[in-house]
């Protein structure tokens, strides 16, 4: 099968946009209210540990992805059902990401456009990019990422210039104590967005200069975490805690507060671009992880499945929940405990333990051979 490679700069931008993804669309850590930024900052530090955990797993067998690591640990007959579970998991999360963006566009930007058409358009775009190859996704992310940073800075400047910001809204700091922050961090912020880096166990082995992968992955995680923390602070000091918690799309609501001299107004396009790029990258990475699983199971190049599976993602995005409230309830309350934790940390921890045991056994056998 054709060997693909992505550069370190492409990996960096993929990690940043992936973590921003749907997290910046629906907002994160809102349960901690005015202390959401503290919860986000703490989870970023812990997220660095999670990113290192996934890198460490892949680094035990350089050049191999998650599915190949599983086959190294266990027989293929036992790996196939687990690989199929991961395919379902990655398709499910990709569908959730597409639904996030579909709800944003259908309710706030194009209210007369059916959400089915929005979901289908986004999903087919993801499928076409992946049909062309992971390098195309990497180049897309690399080209457009600078605009994300510029647009975040512009949004901050415009909000400051319009006088919509009140720094007093961030007080009191830890007014309810540390417990609300702790409950927000675990498991919500650990599994979403940082635990979702499990998808990169399929990509890290493709980076050309692997010895720098750890540094780049951790750097991308830190930058994304700081950008999300900045976004949360911006939402709090612009909207206030109550309005931020009530809003389905707080970042978009904050952008709509911009009004400078009755001239610079309605800069929704800046926020939508940031969200659209993040959604496209995140949904595509999850879909790619699922396609590589199908490649492993059926032993056919993943490109064969790219467009058909993108239509499946589009269909699931619609059928996944009856409305946006149900979608959020499922994604933020049920999924973290019963889906994310076992798939993101349970199975990878077992794989790491088996790799460690096999390494020790091999080392012990080597020593015995030398003695003989």
C-alpha positions, 0 to 999 in steps of 0.5 A: 500500500502507498506510504504517505508522509506529512511534515512537522509543520503540517502535524502542528497545524493539524493538532491545533485545528483539531483541538479547536474544532468543535470545542470552539463552536459550542464552548468548553468548560461552561459548567465552571461558569466564571472560572471556566478559564481556570478549568481550561488552563488546568485541562491544558496542562493535563492535556499535555500529559494525554498527548504525551501518552498517545505519543509514547504508545506510538513511539514503542513501535515507530511507523505503526498505527493504532491498528498495527500496534494492536496486532503486534500485541494480540492475534489478528482474530482478537484484534478485528472486533476491537478494530471494528469498534474503533471504526464505529467510534471514529465515525460516530465522533466525526458525525458529531463534529459535522452535526455541531457545524450543521447546527451552527450554520442552520440556526445562526447563519443560513436559517432557511438551508436544510441541515441535511444539505449542510451536513452532506456538503461538509461530509463530502468535502471531507471525503474528497480531501481524504480521497486525495490523501492525508497530505492534502489535508495536512497542506490545507491545514498548513495554508489556512492556519495563519488566518485563524490566529489573525482572525482571533487577534482581530476579534479581540481588538474589535471587541476591545474597540467596541467597548463590549468587554468588562473585565469585572465579569471574570470575578469572583475568581474561585468564588465557589471553590475549587470543586466546580473546576475539578468537576469540569476538568474531569472527565469533560475537558480531559476527554473533550477535546484532549482525549480525542487526540487518540485519532492521532495514533493513526497519523503520528507514524506518518510524520517524516522526521519522527524524532521531533514528533513529541515536541511538535505534538506537545507544542500544538496541544499547548498552543490550542489549549492557550487559544481555547483559554483565550476564547473562554476568557473573551466569552466571559468578559464580553457576554457575562457568565449567564449569557455564555452558559445560555448561548449554544454558540457563545463565541458567535454571540461574543462576535456579534457584540462588535460595533465600532462607529456603526461601521465595523459590525456583524463580523460573524464571518471571522468566527465562522471561518475559524469554526469551519476550518476546525470542524473540517480538520477535526471531522476529517482526522476522525474519518481518516482514522476510521478509514485506516481501520477499514483498510486494516480490516478488509486489506484494501486501500482506504481511498476506496471507502472515503466517499461512501463513508463520508455519506455515512457520516452525513447520515449519522450526523442527522440521525444521531439526535432529534435536536441540538439540546439532545445532541449536547446532552448525549455528547457532554453527559453520556458519551464521556463516561461510557464511550470516551473513557474506555476508547481513549484511555482504557484500551490504549492503557492495555496496549501499553501494558502489553507492549511493556510486558513483551519488551521486558520478556524479550529483554529477559530472553536476550540476557538468557541467550547471552549467558548460554 
